[in-house]
Amino acid sequence: MNIIDTDVAIIGAGTAGLAAYRAAVAAGKQALLIESGPHGTTCARVGCMPSKLLIAAAEAAHGPAKWNEFGLRLEGRVLVDGVAVMARIQRERDRFVGFVLDAVDRIPPGDRLTGKARFTGDRSLQIDGGPAVRFRSAVIATGSAPAIPGLLRDAADRLVVNDDVFAWSDLPRSAAVFGPGVIGLELGQALSRLGVDISMVGRGGYVGPFSDPALRDYAHTTFAAEFSLDPDAKVDNITRVEGGVRIARRDAHNRLDEQTVDYVIAATGRTPNVRDLGLDTTSLALDPAGVPRFDRTTLRCGTSTIFIAGDANNDLPLLHEAADEGRIAGENAAALPDVRPGLRRTPLAIVFTDPQLAVIGQRYADLAGQTFVTGRASFEDQGRSRVMLRNRGLLHVYAAPGDGRVLGAELIGPDAEHLAHLLAWGIQSEMSVARMLEMPFYHPVVEEGLRTALRDAAAQIAHRRQPVDRLAA
C-alpha cells in the first residue's frame, strides 16, 4: 500500500485551507494540501466576487432611477443586455479565480494531493483511488455547500443555487428567491434591478442578518417597496410546469395564490461539508449536525490532533474569518502540543444591498438577559444621505450602561460597510461611547449618523447615572 507521511494534513484548499498550509509551512513543518474539487475558493468562484460583479451591474442600471428627482432627464430608457452582463461577470470571475490558481500552482507539487479524503482513524486518512496518509496533525477545511429544503426540489431542472446563477449565459424573465438572508437579498435585489421579475419568500419573518426586531421590520419595508417580499410565506407546493415552475402559497387570509416563474433560486443557507469525511472512525465528539466540537479560539477539536477551520465549522462563515481561522489552525497544528488561542476579531458581517446591512460585535439577540442601552439614529433626515438621495436607514448601537463600553450594533443604511468598520474597530479597542464621541466627525458625511446614535446612547447612560430623588420616587 502506498503511504504518505506528513506533519500536517490539510483537507480542503479554499481560503481556510490555504491559510492553514501557509502557516504550517512558515512554522517549519511539512504540510500536505488535499483537494477533491476545483481550486479557486468559494469566494472567487461563486461567492463574494461574482456576486459583487452582479451588484455593480445592477447599481449602474439603477442609477437613472433617481435622475428625475435630481433634475436630470433621460430620453428613453436603459436597456439591460443580459448576455453582456453575464459575460462580464464570468470574465472577471475567472480573473479572480486565476489569482488563486496561480497561488496554488506555486505550491510545490509534492505538497499537493488531488482526491477525496476520508479519515480512517485519529491520525490517518485514505484518499479515494490514491494513497493512505499518516499525519501528526490535521486541519479540516472542507468548506460548505448550499442547503436545499426538500420542497424546493420539486422545481427539478429549474432549481438553482447561488453557485449556478453565475453560470447563466443570459438573465431570465422571472425568478422566485427562497431565503431573504444575505445571499438571497444580494442576488434578489441585483437581479430585480437588472429587469428580472423577482419574488422573494422566507420563513419565520427573518430578513437579512438582523436579530433586532426594529431593524428587521425596517429592512422588510425597505426591500418590499422594490420587489415582492414575503418573509413568512406559507408555500403549499411547487410544481415543474411547461416553461417554468408554478408556486402555490397562501396569503394572509389563507387564500391560495399561484404564480409561475422561470427559475427557483435556493438561497436557504449552507451546510458544512463534513458528512463524507469518515468522522465516525475518529474519537471526535460531534454536534447534532455532525460537525466536530471545537474550541473557537484554538480551532482544536477537543484534545485531539485534529483542527477545523473556515465554513466547515459553521462558526462565522465569512472569508476574513476563514482566513483567520485557517492561520490559527495551521499554527496550532504545527505547534502541537503547544496549542495557543489565536486572535479572533470583533464579529463583522456586511450585506452589499442598497441600502447596505451590517451587524457588528454583539447582536441584539446576543444581549438577551443583559442590561444595555440602545443609541438610535435614522438616516431618513441625515444631511449627507438626503443630499445623495440615499436617505433610507436605521442604526442601533448597543452599549453597557455602567462603563459605557460599546458592545455591538445592527445597521441598515448608506455606506454601512464603512460605518461597520468604524464600529468594529471601536469595539475591538474596547472604546466607550464617550471615547468614540471624542473622535473627529467631518461635515457633511454619512458618519455623522453614527455620532447621532452615540449621542443618544450617551444621554441614556448619563440619565441612568443621575441620583434617585427618593421623595419623588
Secondary structure in CASP SS format (residue, H / E / C, confidence):
PFRMAT SS
TARGET T0000
AUTHOR 0000-0000-0000
METHOD secondary structure of the structure
MODEL  1
M C 1.00
N C 1.00
I E 1.00
I E 1.00
D E 1.00
T E 1.00
D E 1.00
V E 1.00
A E 1.00
I E 1.00
I E 1.00
G C 1.00
A C 1.00
G C 1.00
T H 1.00
A H 1.00
G H 1.00
L H 1.00
A H 1.00
A H 1.00
Y H 1.00
R H 1.00
A H 1.00
A H 1.00
V H 1.00
A H 1.00
A C 1.00
G C 1.00
K C 1.00
Q C 1.00
A E 1.00
L E 1.00
L E 1.00
I E 1.00
E E 1.00
S C 1.00
G C 1.00
P C 1.00
H C 1.00
G C 1.00
T C 1.00
T H 1.00
C H 1.00
A H 1.00
R H 1.00
V H 1.00
G C 1.00
C H 1.00
M H 1.00
P H 1.00
S H 1.00
K H 1.00
L H 1.00
L H 1.00
I H 1.00
A H 1.00
A H 1.00
A H 1.00
E H 1.00
A H 1.00
A H 1.00
H H 1.00
G H 1.00
P H 1.00
A H 1.00
K H 1.00
W H 1.00
N H 1.00
E H 1.00
F H 1.00
G C 1.00
L C 1.00
R C 1.00
L C 1.00
E C 1.00
G C 1.00
R C 1.00
V C 1.00
L C 1.00
V C 1.00
D C 1.00
G H 1.00
V H 1.00
A H 1.00
V H 1.00
M H 1.00
A H 1.00
R H 1.00
I H 1.00
Q H 1.00
R H 1.00
E H 1.00
R H 1.00
D H 1.00
R H 1.00
F H 1.00
V H 1.00
G H 1.00
F H 1.00
V H 1.00
L H 1.00
D H 1.00
A H 1.00
V H 1.00
D H 1.00
R C 1.00
I C 1.00
P C 1.00
P H 1.00
G H 1.00
D H 1.00
R E 1.00
L E 1.00
T E 1.00
G C 1.00
K C 1.00
A E 1.00
R E 1.00
F E 1.00
T E 1.00
G E 1.00
D C 1.00
R C 1.00
S E 1.00
L E 1.00
Q E 1.00
I E 1.00
D C 1.00
G C 1.00
G C 1.00
P C 1.00
A E 1.00
V E 1.00
R E 1.00
F E 1.00
R E 1.00
S E 1.00
A E 1.00
V E 1.00
I E 1.00
A C 1.00
T C 1.00
G C 1.00
S E 1.00
A E 1.00
P E 1.00
A C 1.00
I C 1.00
P C 1.00
G H 1.00
L H 1.00
L H 1.00
R H 1.00
D H 1.00
A H 1.00
A H 1.00
D H 1.00
R H 1.00
L E 1.00
V E 1.00
V E 1.00
N H 1.00
D H 1.00
D H 1.00
V H 1.00
F C 1.00
A C 1.00
W C 1.00
S C 1.00
D C 1.00
L C 1.00
P C 1.00
R C 1.00
S E 1.00
A E 1.00
A E 1.00
V E 1.00
F E 1.00
G C 1.00
P C 1.00
G C 1.00
V H 1.00
I H 1.00
G H 1.00
L H 1.00
E H 1.00
L H 1.00
G H 1.00
Q H 1.00
A H 1.00
L H 1.00
S H 1.00
R H 1.00
L C 1.00
G C 1.00
V C 1.00
D E 1.00
I E 1.00
S E 1.00
M E 1.00
V E 1.00
G C 1.00
R C 1.00
G C 1.00
G C 1.00
Y C 1.00
V C 1.00
G C 1.00
P C 1.00
F C 1.00
S C 1.00
D C 1.00
P H 1.00
A H 1.00
L H 1.00
R H 1.00
D H 1.00
Y H 1.00
A H 1.00
H H 1.00
T H 1.00
T H 1.00
F H 1.00
A H 1.00
A C 1.00
E C 1.00
F C 1.00
S E 1.00
L E 1.00
D E 1.00
P C 1.00
D C 1.00
A C 1.00
K E 1.00
V E 1.00
D E 1.00
N E 1.00
I E 1.00
T E 1.00
R E 1.00
V E 1.00
E C 1.00
G C 1.00
G E 1.00
V E 1.00
R E 1.00
I E 1.00
A E 1.00
R E 1.00
R E 1.00
D C 1.00
A C 1.00
H C 1.00
N C 1.00
R C 1.00
L E 1.00
D E 1.00
E E 1.00
Q E 1.00
T E 1.00
V E 1.00
D C 1.00
Y E 1.00
V E 1.00
I E 1.00
A E 1.00
A C 1.00
T C 1.00
G C 1.00
R E 1.00
T E 1.00
P E 1.00
N C 1.00
V C 1.00
R C 1.00
D C 1.00
L C 1.00
G C 1.00
L H 1.00
D H 1.00
T H 1.00
T C 1.00
S C 1.00
L C 1.00
A C 1.00
L E 1.00
D C 1.00
P C 1.00
A C 1.00
G C 1.00
V C 1.00
P E 1.00
R C 1.00
F C 1.00
D C 1.00
R C 1.00
T C 1.00
T C 1.00
L C 1.00
R E 1.00
C C 1.00
G C 1.00
T C 1.00
S C 1.00
T C 1.00
I E 1.00
F E 1.00
I E 1.00
A C 1.00
G H 1.00
D H 1.00
A H 1.00
N H 1.00
N C 1.00
D C 1.00
L C 1.00
P C 1.00
L C 1.00
L H 1.00
H H 1.00
E H 1.00
A H 1.00
A H 1.00
D H 1.00
E H 1.00
G H 1.00
R H 1.00
I H 1.00
A H 1.00
G H 1.00
E H 1.00
N H 1.00
A H 1.00
A H 1.00
A H 1.00
L C 1.00
P C 1.00
D C 1.00
V C 1.00
R C 1.00
P C 1.00
G C 1.00
L C 1.00
R C 1.00
R C 1.00
T C 1.00
P C 1.00
L E 1.00
A E 1.00
I E 1.00
V E 1.00
F C 1.00
T C 1.00
D C 1.00
P C 1.00
Q E 1.00
L E 1.00
A E 1.00
V E 1.00
I E 1.00
G E 1.00
Q C 1.00
R C 1.00
Y C 1.00
A H 1.00
D H 1.00
L H 1.00
A C 1.00
G C 1.00
Q C 1.00
T C 1.00
F C 1.00
V E 1.00
T E 1.00
G E 1.00
R E 1.00
A E 1.00
S E 1.00
F C 1.00
E C 1.00
D C 1.00
Q C 1.00
G H 1.00
R H 1.00
S H 1.00
R H 1.00
V H 1.00
M C 1.00
L C 1.00
R C 1.00
N C 1.00
R C 1.00
G C 1.00
L E 1.00
L E 1.00
H E 1.00
V E 1.00
Y E 1.00
A E 1.00
A C 1.00
P C 1.00
G C 1.00
D C 1.00
G C 1.00
R E 1.00
V E 1.00
L E 1.00
G E 1.00
A E 1.00
E E 1.00
L E 1.00
I E 1.00
G E 1.00
P C 1.00
D C 1.00
A H 1.00
E H 1.00
H H 1.00
L H 1.00
A H 1.00
H H 1.00
L H 1.00
L H 1.00
A H 1.00
W H 1.00
G H 1.00
I H 1.00
Q H 1.00
S C 1.00
E C 1.00
M C 1.00
S E 1.00
V H 1.00
A H 1.00
R H 1.00
M H 1.00
L H 1.00
E C 1.00
M C 1.00
P C 1.00
F C 1.00
Y C 1.00
H C 1.00
P C 1.00
V C 1.00
V C 1.00
E C 1.00
E H 1.00
G H 1.00
L H 1.00
R H 1.00
T H 1.00
A H 1.00
L H 1.00
R H 1.00
D H 1.00
A H 1.00
A H 1.00
A H 1.00
Q H 1.00
I H 1.00
A H 1.00
H H 1.00
R H 1.00
R H 1.00
Q C 1.00
P C 1.00
V C 1.00
D C 1.00
R C 1.00
L C 1.00
A C 1.00
A C 1.00
END
